Amino acid sequence: MASNRSDPRVTSYPRLHIEMRRLSETAILVDGWLIETKGVGRSVLNYCGSMEEARDQISKCASKYGAKCDDEDIVVN
């Protein structure tokens, strides 16, 4: 049976997993991991700056690796 690529339950790879931690009112620490097939991951983004700059860095990183990064891929602590 052929797989249904439009099925939202199927996870596409690579994915960019992001963990963000607020350090102060103006600074946020961002760690990003590129998750490839079979759950293999590697660190590809470490950044500290403003939220606006962090969003830009995340976008650039996702584009660089051709990775998906949706809301469920971002964890804010």
N, C-alpha and C positions, 0 to 999 in steps of 0.2 A: 504494500500500500504506500502511495506517495505521501510525503509529509505536506502539511498545509502551512506554508511560510507566512501566511497572514494571521495565523493563530496567535493571539496575544500571550498565550501561556508559554510559547516557545521563546527562549531567551536568545537574542542575537549577540554575537561576539565579534570583535572585542568590545568590552565595556570599560568605562572609566568610573571607578568607585572613589568617592571623595568623602573625607572626614574633615569637618571644619570645627575649630574651637575659638571662641571669642576670648581674646586676651585683654581687651580694654574696650572702651566706647568706640574707638576708631581703628583698632587692629584686630585682624583675624588670622589664625594660623590654618593653613590648608595642606593636607597630605592627600596625594592621589595615587591610586594603584591601577595599572592597566590589567584587567582580568581577561585572559584569553581562554580559548576552549579548554575543557577539562579542568577548569578552576585554577589554572596556573596564573599567578599574578606577579607583577614586579612594580616597584616604586618608580613613578615617572614624574611626580610633581610634589615639590616642597616649596611653599610660598608663605610669606607673611606680609600683610599690608591691609589696605582698606577693602571693604566688601565689594565695591565696584571694580577695583583692580583684581581682586580674587576671581570674580566672575569672568573677567576678561582672560585671565590666565587659564582657567578651567576650559573655556571655550577654545582657546588656542591649542591647548594640550589635546583635547578631544579631536580637533581637526587634524593635528599632526599625526595621530595614530589611527585616524579613521574610526574612532570609538564612539559608541552611543553613551550618553550620560543624561539620564532622565531624573526626575525628582526622587524616585526610589533609590537612585544610586548615590544620593547625597545625604550624609548624616551630619547633623549639627549638634554639637555637645555644648 
